[in-house]
Amino acid sequence: MVPHLHKTSSRCVIPISSVSCQHRLMTNGANFIKVEKDDTLKGVSVIKMDNKPVNSLSTPVLMEMANALDKLESDSSCRGVILTSANPGIFSAGLDIFEMYQKSPDQTNHFWKCLQEVWLKLYGSSLITIAAINGHSPAGGCLMAMSCDYRVMSSGKFTIGLNETLLGIVAPFWFSDTMLNTIGHRQTEKALQLGSLFKVDQALDIGLIDQVAEPDQIMEAAKTEMTKWLKIPDHARILTKQMLRGPTLEKLQTKRDEDVAFFTNFIQKEYIQKSLGMYLESLKKRQK
């Protein structure tokens, strides 16, 4: 079933049911998400993730991202967004492991609701969304990139993929559905079970990314692609996007509470916590 749509200005927006992320953001003074209007393309903004060192998707980062997407969605002058990193070499390392390790059920619930909300807003955005992947993009970073309409990635020794199984955890159904819609069933089946991280040329070959650009040309490449999408009438593009992505969005919308409960119950199992703890210890050793 296709979600009911309402109109904001002349655009159709897939409505997102409210969670607790937004009102808490008002008291958060951090600035992990930077939004700038592009100075060469009218109606285009650039979202830069800036949570050093690796742009981990923590609760505060997700809250800021949800707020930024809301503001751009409601701005009638904005037609497109380029999502990138303020820290070249790393697009996003994915979910912040500390948000899942030794946390209370309430904290874990809130974190997962915020992640759900960001995905629903980004994957269901009426805006043209292009990911300029200027570095490594594992796990949740890959999810953010796949949620965009188009992906251009920097050349170099970078990788991208949903590698959750390598950490002993399982990508939820909406992660796998997003990948399934991007690279097809067989490639997804192998990639998720093996926790595959694809090199840039491999990602291009299977359709996980759409284009490769030199690191110093990635934003220019994203803007060049954006001009093609801007030529399409918004109403036709948005309705087409909604028809294609609506069923996937609706699937999570109808199972949000169930998904949160499953994740919290799963992540707090003793063997999962032990696996996460071992991974964090391995990170500490690498940093020495």
N, C-alpha and C positions, 0 to 999 in steps of 0.2 A: 504494500500500500504506500502511496506517495504522501509525504507529510503535507499538512495544510500550509499554505503560504499566506503571508501578509505582505503588504507593500510598505517600503520605506523610500520616500521620494519616488523615483520611477523604477526602483529595483525591487525584485522579489527576494525576500530573505527567509531562509529556513529558520523558524523560531526555535530558540534554545530555552529549555526550562531552567528556571533559576536555581542556583546553588549558592553556598555561602561564600564563595570566593570573592565576589565583587564588593560587598560592603566592608569586608576586612581590609581591602586594599587601601581604603581611605587613610588608614593610620600607618601605612607602610611607607617610610621615607626613602626606600631604596630606589635605584634607577638601573635596573638590569635590562630593560627594554628601551631602546632609543628609536624614536620615530622622526623621520625627516622627510620633508617634501622634496622630491627630486627637482633639481634646478634646470633640467633639460626636457623633461617630459611632463606636460600639463596633465594633472589629474592622477599622478603617480606618486606614491610615498614609499619610503624604504624603512623596513623594520630591521634593526640590528640587535642581535642578542649579545649582551655584554656582561656575562657572569664569569669573570676570570676564575680559574685559568682555562676551564674547558666548557664553559656554557652549560653546566649541569642544569637540568630542569627541576629545580626545587619548587616548593610551594610558592614562595614569593615571586619567583620568575614566572611561574604559570599564571599567577594572579595578575601580574603586570601585562603579560601577553594577552590574556583575556580582555583586559581593560583597553589595551591598544587596539585590538581587533574590533571591539565594540565601537570605539570612537571613529575609526576609519569607516566602518560599515555605515554609520549614521551620518557621515560627511557626504553630502550630495555632490561635492566637487571631486571626490576621490573615486577613481574607476579601477585602479590597479595597485598592487602592492608587491614589492620585491623583498623577500625574506632572506637575510644573510647574517653573517657573524661580524662583530666588530673586532674579532681576534683571528686574523688569517692563520690558517693551519688547522683550525678546529671549527667546524660548523656548530655541532653540539655533540657532547659525549653521551647524551641521553638522560634518562631519569637519574636524579640524585639518589644514590644508594642510601645515603644517610636518612632520607625520608622514609625508607622502608626497613631500616635496621633499628631494633630495640625501641620502637615507637608504640604508643598506646593505640588501641583500636580507633579511637576518635581522631587521632592525628593521621593515621593511615587512611581513614575514610575521607577526611577533608582533602588530603593530598590527591587521592584518586579521583574525587569529584572534580577537582580543579583541572586535572589532566583530561578527563572526559570533556569538560567544557571547552578547553582550548581546541581539542581535536574537532569537536562538533562545530565550533565557530570557524576554524580554518578550513576544514574539509567541506563545510557547507557554505562557505562565504560566497556572496554574490559578486565579490570583486575578482578581478583577474589576479591570480596569485602565482608568482614565479619564485622558485627557490634558487638563489645563487649560492651554491654549496662550495664554500671556499676553504674546505678542509675536511678532516675526518668526520664521519656522520654515522656512528653506530647506534643501534637500538632506538631510543626515543628521538634521536636526531634524524634517523632515517624516516621515522614516522612523520615528523614535521615536514621533511622534504617531500615525501610521497603525498602528503595532504594538499600540496600545491598543484596547480594546473600544469606546470612545466618546470623541468629541473635542468639547470646547467651546472656542471661541476668542474672545479679546477683540475687541470692536469697535474700529475705528480704522484707521489707515493701515498695516496690517500685511499681510504676504504669506506664502504657504506653497506649497511645491511641490518637486519634484525637478528642480533646474536644472543638473545635472551637465554637460550638453552645452554650456552657455554657457562652461564652464571648459575645454572641449576634452577632457573625460573622459566615460566611459560608465557609467551606473548598472548594477550587476551584476544578474543575473537575479532574485535574491531581493528586490532593491529594486523591480524592475518587477513581480514577482509580487505583492508586497504592495500596490502601487498598483492593479494589475489587480483584485485582490480587493476593493478599496475603491471604485473609481469606474468599473470596467468597461473593456472592451478599447478601444473607440474613443477615449474620453477619455484613457486612458493612452497610447495610440499617439501622439496629438497632443502631449500634455503632455511626454512624455519626449524626443521628437525636437526639440521647440521649446525645451525647458528652461524650461517655463512656470512663472512664479510667480504664483499666484492671489491677488487681493484677497479680503478676508474674505467679501464677499457672493458672489463668484464661487465660492469654495471651498464655501460652503454650498449653492449652486445645483447643483453637480455631485456633492455627497455626500462631498467630501474631509473636511469637518468636519460635525458633526451639529447644532451649536447655536452661537449667538452670544450673548455676554453683555457687559454693560458691564465695563470693566476692574476696577472696584472690586467687582463682583459675580461674577467668574468662579469663585472658589473656592466661593461659596455655590451657584452653578449646578451645579458639579461634584458637590457634596455632595448636592444635591437629586436629581440623576440617580442617584447611587450608591445612595440609599435604595430606588429602584425595583429595582435589580439585586440588592440584598441580600435582597429578599423571595423571590427564586427559590431553591429548594433547590440547594445547591452541586453535588451529584452530577449532577443533570440538566443544569445549566448547563455544567459542566465537560465532560461527555461530548459535549454538543452542540457546544461550542467546538472540542473535539478533532477531531470528525468533519469540521468545516468547515475547520480550519486544519492538520490533520495532514498531508495530502498536500503542502502548501506547505513545511512544516517538514522533512518527510522528504526532499524534493528537495534541500535544502541539506545535510542530514545526510549524505547519500550522496555528496555532491560537495564536501565541505569542502576537502580537500587540493587538488583540481583547481581550485577557486575561488580559493584562496590563491595557487597557482602562476600562474594566469591574471592575477590582479590585480597581483602583483609584477612579472611580465614586462611587463605593459602600462604600469604607472605609471612604470617606469624607462626606457622608451623615450625617446630624445633629444628628440623633438618634444613629448612629453607634459611632460617636465621643463621644456622651454623655455616651454610654455604656462603651467605652474604658476608659474614664475619671473616671467613677465610679470604674472600676476595678483597675486602678492605685491608686486611693484613698484608696481602701481596702488593697492594698499591703503596702502602707505607714503605715496604722494603725497596720498591723501585725508586722511591723518592730519596732514599739515603745515598 
